[in-house]
Amino acid sequence: MSDTETHQGNNEQQLADVPRPPVLTGDDLSRLLVLLLKGVVYRDTDATSWARLVSLQARARDYLAVLGLDLLIDEAEGYAFVKSHATDADEEAADDGTTPVPRLVARRPLSFPISLLLALLRRKLAEFDARGGESRLVLGRDDIVDLFRVFLPDRADETKLFSSIDAHIGKVVDLGFLKRLGGANSAGPPTYEVRRIIKAFVDAQWLAEFDARLSEYRESLDRDLKTLGGTGDD
């Protein structure tokens, strides 16, 4: 065998040793689109789907655009989700009497306690990030109760209000902004991870207006307490 043939054979062997990326098919795109339409795709919980989504994001964006959806990927924080296009076109359609495109991703109106909890969690995450160190913010139920306590009206019957906090926490878990750690039957009080996707919904401008909203939140919480029978004016 000549030196040229030997050199060529070595090159072929080296190429054979180089790991090749997995072949991506139409089924990969279909699976990713279904995952996105069902909820958020996280890098830390589904690394395989995350890697494929990043590689297929251009095709995914084109497909979702046909459905009136935008694909948002935050590679730094490790999450991806879809949202409806900006509503300007819908408002213009309503003004001129034409039928707007139906929303595939429905809007979810939030109560004041849920809005307050999201704001408090977002601010807590901002403070946590400012300190550096760990990447995951984990809070116990008592920690979340303490976040609420600061903003309760002076006449608040805390026992009455705190009885509903678990329901508020459960709603935020359902929305995907908190992740309960451990099983439902785990011993001890529950703990929750604040999911970083909350940064995409409670942004810096929202936080800047936070203080201006506090009086509104306090009034709303006061009304909730009266509804629960926790306060009286006599």
Backbone bond lengths (Angstrom), bond angles and torsions (degrees), N, CA, C in turn:
res aa  C-N    CA-C-N  psi(-1)  N-CA   C-N-CA  omega(-1)  CA-C   N-CA-C  phi
1 M - - - 1.482 - - 1.523 108.58 -
2 S 1.350 116.59 134.94 1.456 120.80 -177.93 1.524 110.51 -75.24
3 D 1.366 115.62 165.76 1.465 120.04 177.61 1.516 111.09 -63.13
4 T 1.373 115.57 -34.97 1.472 119.33 179.96 1.513 110.55 -64.27
5 E 1.328 117.02 -43.34 1.458 120.86 -179.93 1.521 110.82 -65.62
6 T 1.352 115.72 -38.79 1.464 119.55 179.72 1.521 110.61 -64.81
7 H 1.343 116.83 -42.83 1.470 121.50 179.24 1.522 110.91 -63.03
8 Q 1.350 115.10 -41.25 1.466 118.64 179.34 1.523 110.64 -65.09
9 G 1.328 115.62 -39.52 1.460 119.07 178.89 1.507 111.98 -63.90
10 N 1.321 117.80 -37.87 1.468 121.16 178.33 1.522 111.05 -65.57
11 N 1.357 116.36 -40.62 1.463 120.06 178.83 1.520 111.21 -62.19
12 E 1.352 115.95 -41.04 1.459 119.58 179.97 1.520 110.54 -65.26
13 Q 1.331 116.94 -37.54 1.454 120.47 178.86 1.524 110.98 -66.63
14 Q 1.375 116.20 -39.69 1.460 119.87 179.02 1.520 110.94 -64.40
15 L 1.352 116.20 -40.66 1.451 119.68 178.41 1.512 111.22 -64.68
16 A 1.332 115.91 -36.09 1.465 119.70 179.76 1.508 111.38 -67.04
17 D 1.341 116.31 -27.48 1.464 119.91 -177.92 1.523 112.57 -82.03
18 V 1.339 117.96 -14.53 1.459 120.72 -179.09 1.525 108.93 -75.02
19 P 1.367 118.83 123.82 1.475 120.17 179.64 1.515 111.03 -64.50
20 R 1.297 116.84 134.29 1.453 122.35 -179.70 1.519 109.82 -100.72
21 P 1.343 116.85 142.99 1.469 119.43 177.91 1.509 110.27 -66.23
22 P 1.341 117.93 153.41 1.460 119.98 179.23 1.522 110.94 -63.98
23 V 1.320 115.42 145.85 1.457 121.23 178.49 1.524 108.66 -72.81
24 L 1.322 116.14 128.97 1.448 121.29 -178.49 1.516 109.76 -98.93
25 T 1.305 117.22 130.78 1.453 122.52 -176.98 1.521 109.94 -117.38
26 G 1.338 115.35 176.81 1.453 119.78 176.55 1.510 111.85 -61.68
27 D 1.337 116.81 -30.09 1.469 120.18 178.30 1.516 111.37 -63.80
28 D 1.339 116.81 -34.31 1.466 120.07 178.09 1.521 110.27 -61.57
29 L 1.334 116.32 -46.42 1.457 120.14 -179.94 1.522 111.03 -64.03
30 S 1.318 116.94 -42.90 1.468 120.39 179.73 1.525 110.74 -59.96
31 R 1.318 116.63 -44.76 1.466 120.91 -179.20 1.525 110.68 -63.20
32 L 1.328 116.77 -42.30 1.460 120.37 -179.85 1.518 111.37 -64.78
33 L 1.325 116.73 -41.12 1.459 119.95 179.88 1.523 110.93 -64.26
34 V 1.321 116.78 -39.76 1.468 120.16 177.86 1.524 110.04 -63.52
35 L 1.338 117.19 -43.54 1.459 120.87 178.70 1.532 110.77 -60.09
36 L 1.314 117.15 -42.75 1.462 121.08 -178.90 1.523 111.40 -67.10
37 L 1.328 117.04 -37.81 1.456 119.76 -179.89 1.525 111.66 -72.20
38 K 1.329 116.50 -21.31 1.467 120.74 178.63 1.528 111.90 -87.16
39 G 1.333 117.40 -22.60 1.459 118.28 -178.41 1.515 111.87 166.40
40 V 1.319 116.05 -155.44 1.460 123.13 -176.16 1.520 110.23 -87.55
41 V 1.327 116.91 140.52 1.461 122.36 172.94 1.529 107.25 -101.80
42 Y 1.339 116.20 122.65 1.461 121.47 -178.59 1.530 110.39 -109.93
43 R 1.311 114.94 140.56 1.463 119.94 177.96 1.522 111.47 -66.72
44 D 1.328 117.12 -38.36 1.459 119.31 -173.79 1.522 113.85 -76.63
45 T 1.326 117.99 -18.84 1.458 119.97 -179.55 1.525 113.37 -104.73
46 D 1.335 117.74 -18.50 1.472 120.90 179.46 1.518 108.10 -148.38
47 A 1.341 115.17 76.31 1.464 120.18 -174.35 1.525 112.14 -63.59
48 T 1.329 117.69 -34.68 1.458 120.73 -178.69 1.527 111.17 -65.90
49 S 1.334 116.49 -49.71 1.464 120.17 178.78 1.523 110.67 -63.28
50 W 1.327 116.86 -38.08 1.453 120.44 179.65 1.530 110.71 -61.06
51 A 1.350 117.44 -47.20 1.463 120.86 -178.65 1.523 110.98 -62.41
52 R 1.316 116.44 -40.23 1.463 119.39 179.97 1.523 111.42 -70.09
53 L 1.324 116.60 -35.90 1.456 119.77 178.40 1.523 110.60 -64.20
54 V 1.323 117.27 -42.85 1.464 120.51 179.07 1.525 110.43 -60.93
55 S 1.329 116.80 -40.66 1.466 120.09 -178.68 1.524 112.50 -73.80
56 L 1.324 117.18 -26.07 1.461 121.38 -177.19 1.530 112.79 -106.87
57 Q 1.315 117.29 14.08 1.463 118.89 -170.54 1.523 113.31 -62.97
58 A 1.335 118.46 -33.66 1.468 119.65 179.86 1.523 110.52 -63.78
59 R 1.327 117.75 -44.99 1.461 120.99 178.64 1.524 110.86 -67.23
60 A 1.328 115.96 -38.14 1.465 119.47 179.34 1.534 110.51 -64.62
61 R 1.322 117.14 -41.10 1.465 120.45 179.59 1.531 110.92 -62.04
62 D 1.348 115.90 -42.96 1.460 119.84 -179.46 1.519 111.21 -61.77
63 Y 1.317 116.45 -42.40 1.464 120.02 -178.59 1.530 110.52 -68.40
64 L 1.316 116.70 -45.54 1.456 120.54 -177.30 1.528 111.60 -66.89
65 A 1.328 116.93 -30.46 1.460 120.12 178.90 1.519 111.32 -61.49
66 V 1.342 116.68 -33.39 1.461 120.72 177.66 1.528 110.51 -63.08
67 L 1.330 116.60 -29.80 1.461 122.34 -179.69 1.528 112.17 -89.39
68 G 1.327 116.77 4.94 1.460 119.62 -179.28 1.514 113.42 77.35
69 L 1.334 117.08 27.56 1.455 121.54 -176.77 1.521 111.08 -121.59
70 D 1.316 115.97 148.95 1.461 123.15 172.92 1.516 108.82 -107.46
71 L 1.330 116.04 141.12 1.461 121.75 175.04 1.516 108.59 -98.58
72 L 1.317 116.78 122.99 1.459 122.19 178.01 1.520 108.81 -112.54
73 I 1.322 116.13 121.43 1.463 122.68 179.36 1.517 108.70 -121.89
74 D 1.308 116.88 123.90 1.467 122.26 174.30 1.523 106.99 -110.62
75 E 1.327 115.47 97.11 1.463 119.00 -176.42 1.526 111.64 -71.71
76 A 1.330 117.63 -26.75 1.465 120.23 178.72 1.527 110.76 -68.21
77 E 1.340 116.71 -43.50 1.458 121.01 -177.17 1.540 112.10 -90.23
78 G 1.339 116.63 -21.04 1.458 119.48 174.89 1.504 115.32 85.02
79 Y 1.339 118.47 43.40 1.460 120.23 174.70 1.523 109.85 -145.81
80 A 1.326 115.50 156.78 1.462 121.86 178.46 1.517 108.36 -144.70
81 F 1.342 116.08 144.12 1.459 120.81 179.26 1.519 108.94 -157.23
82 V 1.316 115.88 169.78 1.459 120.43 177.89 1.516 109.49 -114.80
83 K 1.318 115.30 151.22 1.457 121.65 175.87 1.517 108.25 -143.14
84 S 1.310 116.35 158.15 1.457 120.66 178.78 1.518 110.26 -69.04
85 H 1.351 115.23 152.68 1.455 120.37 176.12 1.522 109.77 -56.84
86 A 1.322 116.05 160.92 1.465 121.11 174.43 1.526 109.59 -53.47
87 T 1.327 116.11 146.06 1.458 120.72 -170.62 1.525 113.89 -87.49
88 D 1.332 119.09 6.19 1.467 120.58 -179.25 1.528 111.09 -57.31
89 A 1.338 116.64 -44.22 1.465 120.56 -179.00 1.525 110.65 -63.78
90 D 1.334 116.55 -37.49 1.464 120.02 178.72 1.524 110.59 -64.25
91 E 1.343 116.64 -41.81 1.457 119.86 -179.90 1.535 110.84 -65.69
92 E 1.333 116.38 -39.14 1.460 119.68 178.23 1.522 110.61 -65.17
93 A 1.348 116.33 -39.22 1.456 120.24 179.11 1.523 110.76 -63.54
94 A 1.337 116.35 -39.92 1.458 120.13 179.43 1.528 110.83 -65.70
95 D 1.334 116.59 -36.35 1.459 120.53 -179.28 1.525 112.39 -66.85
96 D 1.348 116.61 -38.29 1.466 117.90 -176.96 1.527 113.15 -94.63
97 G 1.354 116.33 8.22 1.458 120.36 174.06 1.506 115.41 85.80
98 T 1.328 118.72 -1.48 1.460 120.61 177.86 1.520 110.24 -82.01
99 T 1.320 115.76 164.42 1.466 121.09 -177.49 1.519 110.33 -87.94
100 P 1.344 118.45 121.91 1.465 119.77 179.10 1.520 111.08 -71.04
101 V 1.324 115.57 160.31 1.461 120.61 176.99 1.526 109.00 -67.70
102 P 1.340 118.58 128.73 1.466 119.74 179.51 1.522 110.97 -60.40
103 R 1.339 115.80 145.18 1.458 120.91 179.12 1.513 109.89 -83.08
104 L 1.352 116.16 123.43 1.455 120.50 177.17 1.523 110.41 -76.99
105 V 1.342 116.65 -36.09 1.462 121.89 177.09 1.519 107.41 -100.84
106 A 1.317 116.44 109.71 1.462 120.67 -174.56 1.527 111.28 -73.99
107 R 1.330 115.09 148.74 1.454 119.87 172.82 1.522 109.59 -76.99
108 R 1.334 115.38 147.40 1.455 120.23 -179.01 1.518 109.37 -120.59
109 P 1.318 117.97 104.31 1.467 119.10 176.86 1.525 110.01 -66.12
110 L 1.318 116.11 137.71 1.459 121.18 -177.01 1.523 109.99 -113.07
111 S 1.319 115.73 143.30 1.459 120.85 175.04 1.530 108.87 -71.37
112 F 1.324 115.99 165.04 1.459 119.32 178.74 1.530 112.46 -62.71
113 P 1.338 119.96 -42.94 1.476 118.02 178.23 1.527 112.86 -60.05
114 I 1.345 117.50 -38.59 1.465 120.02 179.11 1.530 109.58 -68.17
115 S 1.339 116.91 -42.72 1.466 120.31 177.60 1.519 110.82 -60.40
116 L 1.322 116.25 -42.33 1.461 120.49 178.92 1.520 110.55 -63.14
117 L 1.333 117.21 -44.08 1.463 120.27 -179.33 1.524 110.44 -62.19
118 L 1.328 117.77 -42.14 1.465 120.70 178.31 1.527 110.66 -61.82
119 A 1.327 117.10 -42.71 1.456 120.70 179.57 1.527 111.26 -63.60
120 L 1.333 116.24 -42.46 1.460 120.31 -179.72 1.530 111.10 -65.83
121 L 1.329 116.70 -40.97 1.463 120.22 178.36 1.519 111.16 -65.69
122 R 1.328 115.80 -39.03 1.472 119.38 -179.96 1.522 110.42 -66.28
123 R 1.314 117.00 -42.09 1.458 119.61 179.06 1.528 110.56 -66.56
124 K 1.328 116.79 -38.55 1.459 120.63 177.24 1.528 110.51 -62.48
125 L 1.328 117.27 -39.14 1.459 120.74 178.32 1.525 111.03 -66.46
126 A 1.342 117.35 -38.61 1.461 120.70 177.80 1.525 110.54 -62.98
127 E 1.323 117.62 -42.41 1.469 121.62 178.10 1.524 110.40 -65.32
128 F 1.327 116.25 -39.47 1.459 121.72 179.93 1.531 110.41 -63.50
129 D 1.328 116.87 -45.04 1.463 120.91 -179.76 1.524 111.30 -66.17
130 A 1.325 116.46 -34.46 1.462 119.96 -178.62 1.528 111.49 -64.91
131 R 1.324 116.45 -28.75 1.469 120.53 179.02 1.520 112.03 -78.59
132 G 1.350 117.28 -20.03 1.456 120.27 -177.60 1.517 111.25 73.98
133 G 1.326 116.00 -175.36 1.464 119.88 179.03 1.515 111.85 96.25
134 E 1.330 116.67 -125.44 1.458 121.48 -176.24 1.528 111.25 -61.61
135 S 1.339 114.67 151.54 1.464 119.39 -178.72 1.522 112.47 -95.88
136 R 1.348 118.08 -13.37 1.457 121.42 -177.00 1.524 110.17 -113.23
137 L 1.318 115.16 126.00 1.466 120.73 176.49 1.525 108.31 -94.21
138 V 1.321 116.49 114.76 1.457 122.47 -179.27 1.523 108.55 -116.06
139 L 1.340 116.32 128.36 1.460 122.55 -178.53 1.519 110.03 -124.44
140 G 1.328 116.01 143.10 1.450 120.68 171.90 1.520 110.25 -86.17
141 R 1.318 116.99 169.26 1.466 120.30 178.38 1.517 110.80 -58.97
142 D 1.344 116.93 -41.51 1.464 120.07 179.93 1.527 111.52 -62.49
143 D 1.340 116.38 -34.50 1.467 119.66 177.43 1.523 110.40 -63.04
144 I 1.336 116.15 -41.10 1.463 120.34 -179.05 1.524 110.26 -69.70
145 V 1.335 116.58 -37.93 1.464 120.26 176.10 1.521 109.98 -60.42
146 D 1.335 117.09 -41.26 1.463 120.59 -179.94 1.528 111.75 -64.45
147 L 1.334 116.87 -32.51 1.467 119.89 176.54 1.524 109.93 -62.39
148 F 1.329 116.01 -42.10 1.458 121.03 179.04 1.521 111.54 -68.20
149 R 1.327 116.90 -38.87 1.468 121.85 -169.69 1.533 111.94 -56.27
150 V 1.315 116.69 -37.25 1.459 121.11 -176.69 1.521 111.74 -62.15
151 F 1.322 117.42 -28.36 1.457 121.18 -171.75 1.521 113.63 -106.76
152 L 1.331 117.04 11.51 1.457 119.66 179.67 1.526 111.28 -77.81
153 P 1.304 117.76 146.71 1.468 120.29 174.78 1.530 110.22 -60.22
154 D 1.320 116.18 154.48 1.461 120.52 -177.08 1.526 112.05 -60.51
155 R 1.357 117.40 -32.83 1.464 120.71 -176.76 1.531 112.54 -90.04
156 A 1.330 116.00 12.88 1.462 119.12 -173.47 1.519 111.87 -67.56
157 D 1.326 115.69 134.55 1.455 121.65 168.11 1.528 105.86 -87.34
158 E 1.342 116.63 97.33 1.454 121.10 -172.13 1.524 112.00 -59.83
159 T 1.329 117.04 -36.72 1.458 119.72 -179.32 1.513 111.03 -59.45
160 K 1.325 116.36 -42.68 1.461 120.60 179.93 1.527 110.98 -64.00
161 L 1.340 115.95 -46.48 1.454 118.95 -175.86 1.523 111.99 -71.25
162 F 1.347 116.21 -40.35 1.452 118.79 -176.86 1.525 111.94 -66.91
163 S 1.327 116.08 -20.75 1.463 118.44 177.38 1.521 111.31 -65.55
164 S 1.348 116.69 -21.59 1.458 120.12 179.42 1.525 112.94 -97.79
165 I 1.331 117.77 -5.10 1.464 119.92 -175.96 1.527 111.19 -65.25
166 D 1.332 117.17 -37.89 1.463 119.35 179.09 1.528 110.88 -59.33
167 A 1.320 116.39 -36.70 1.466 119.69 177.91 1.528 109.97 -66.44
168 H 1.334 117.24 -40.71 1.459 120.50 177.83 1.525 110.61 -63.73
169 I 1.327 116.46 -43.32 1.461 120.34 178.94 1.532 110.05 -61.93
170 G 1.321 116.05 -42.87 1.457 119.94 179.31 1.519 112.03 -60.13
171 K 1.331 116.69 -38.16 1.458 120.92 178.54 1.520 110.60 -65.42
172 V 1.325 117.12 -41.52 1.462 120.93 -179.98 1.528 110.27 -67.96
173 V 1.331 116.76 -33.90 1.469 120.03 173.43 1.527 109.53 -62.57
174 D 1.329 117.12 -45.41 1.470 121.46 178.96 1.528 111.58 -60.58
175 L 1.324 116.64 -35.65 1.461 120.95 179.52 1.521 112.23 -73.92
176 G 1.331 117.34 -14.68 1.455 121.04 176.37 1.512 115.39 94.17
177 F 1.344 118.10 9.09 1.458 120.33 -178.83 1.528 112.38 -93.24
178 L 1.305 117.18 -16.92 1.466 123.07 172.64 1.521 108.69 -125.01
179 K 1.324 115.65 145.73 1.461 121.35 175.82 1.523 108.32 -123.00
180 R 1.334 115.75 119.34 1.458 119.05 178.63 1.521 109.19 -72.79
181 L 1.314 116.37 131.71 1.460 122.11 -179.27 1.515 109.87 -97.58
182 G 1.303 116.75 136.42 1.459 120.96 -177.90 1.512 110.62 84.27
183 G 1.325 116.01 164.87 1.455 120.75 -179.78 1.517 112.43 -76.39
184 A 1.318 114.88 169.36 1.466 120.01 -179.07 1.518 111.95 -64.75
185 N 1.324 116.28 -24.42 1.467 120.18 -177.93 1.524 112.83 -99.64
186 S 1.336 116.76 13.17 1.461 119.67 -179.68 1.524 110.51 -64.78
187 A 1.333 114.65 143.31 1.465 119.56 178.84 1.524 109.93 -72.15
188 G 1.324 115.52 148.92 1.450 120.57 177.63 1.512 112.29 87.26
189 P 1.320 117.03 171.45 1.465 121.46 -178.42 1.529 110.55 -67.68
190 P 1.317 117.19 150.52 1.464 119.89 -178.43 1.518 112.26 -70.61
191 T 1.317 115.63 152.12 1.460 122.01 173.55 1.528 108.18 -123.97
192 Y 1.329 114.92 155.41 1.463 120.19 -174.05 1.525 109.90 -137.03
193 E 1.318 115.72 139.70 1.462 121.02 171.97 1.524 108.64 -95.07
194 V 1.327 116.39 131.79 1.462 120.94 175.90 1.525 107.42 -80.16
195 R 1.320 116.77 114.42 1.457 121.58 -177.05 1.527 109.71 -75.22
196 R 1.312 115.83 136.87 1.460 120.16 -172.95 1.519 113.74 -71.42
197 I 1.295 117.29 -10.94 1.465 119.12 176.95 1.529 111.16 -64.77
198 I 1.335 116.99 -16.04 1.459 119.94 177.49 1.532 110.61 -59.49
199 K 1.344 117.33 -25.66 1.455 121.20 179.86 1.523 111.90 -67.02
200 A 1.342 116.79 -25.36 1.462 120.50 -179.29 1.521 111.86 -77.78
201 F 1.335 117.28 -19.92 1.459 121.35 -176.04 1.523 112.58 -108.40
202 V 1.306 117.40 -33.06 1.457 121.82 175.76 1.525 106.16 -110.22
203 D 1.331 116.16 90.91 1.457 120.80 -170.67 1.531 111.94 -89.61
204 A 1.329 114.54 -177.72 1.468 120.33 -176.08 1.525 111.62 -62.42
205 Q 1.329 117.29 -38.36 1.460 119.50 179.54 1.516 110.81 -64.63
206 W 1.317 116.42 -40.19 1.459 120.88 178.56 1.525 109.81 -61.28
207 L 1.337 116.19 -43.58 1.464 119.53 179.60 1.520 110.88 -65.48
208 A 1.337 117.21 -35.89 1.460 120.23 -179.73 1.522 111.15 -62.93
209 E 1.331 116.66 -28.67 1.459 121.29 179.35 1.529 112.12 -91.19
210 F 1.320 116.23 2.55 1.463 120.87 -172.59 1.522 112.17 -58.78
211 D 1.331 116.64 -48.87 1.456 119.89 -176.58 1.520 111.56 -61.00
212 A 1.344 115.77 -35.84 1.463 119.28 -179.43 1.522 111.38 -67.54
213 R 1.318 117.92 -21.56 1.465 121.79 -177.32 1.526 112.93 -90.10
214 L 1.328 116.55 -11.47 1.460 118.88 -170.85 1.525 112.74 -61.69
215 S 1.322 117.94 -39.41 1.462 119.36 179.97 1.518 110.27 -62.81
216 E 1.316 116.61 -36.87 1.467 120.87 178.37 1.532 109.99 -66.01
217 Y 1.335 115.81 -41.26 1.457 119.51 178.88 1.530 110.81 -64.21
218 R 1.332 116.34 -43.02 1.460 119.46 -178.67 1.533 110.76 -61.96
219 E 1.332 116.35 -42.17 1.457 119.73 178.31 1.527 110.96 -63.30
220 S 1.336 115.97 -39.59 1.462 119.68 179.70 1.523 111.17 -66.31
221 L 1.333 116.57 -42.88 1.460 120.10 178.61 1.522 110.99 -64.76
222 D 1.329 116.25 -36.83 1.460 120.42 177.57 1.527 110.00 -61.93
223 R 1.340 116.72 -42.34 1.470 119.92 177.57 1.517 110.92 -63.88
224 D 1.347 116.65 -39.00 1.463 119.95 178.64 1.525 111.26 -61.98
225 L 1.333 115.47 -40.00 1.462 119.51 179.62 1.527 110.87 -64.07
226 K 1.316 116.56 -40.65 1.457 119.54 178.92 1.522 110.51 -64.81
227 T 1.338 116.23 -38.80 1.467 120.06 177.88 1.518 111.41 -62.18
228 L 1.364 114.61 -37.68 1.464 119.31 179.10 1.514 112.43 -76.65
229 G 1.331 116.97 -6.80 1.452 119.99 -178.09 1.502 113.72 80.96
230 G 1.355 114.87 19.74 1.451 118.49 -174.80 1.519 114.18 -87.84
231 T 1.336 118.01 -15.70 1.468 119.14 -178.90 1.513 108.26 -135.76
232 G 1.272 114.77 162.66 1.450 120.11 175.37 1.504 109.46 -146.30
233 D 1.313 116.92 162.49 1.458 119.85 -178.10 1.536 111.44 -103.18
234 D 1.378 116.68 4.93 1.451 118.18 -178.43 1.519 110.76 -90.82
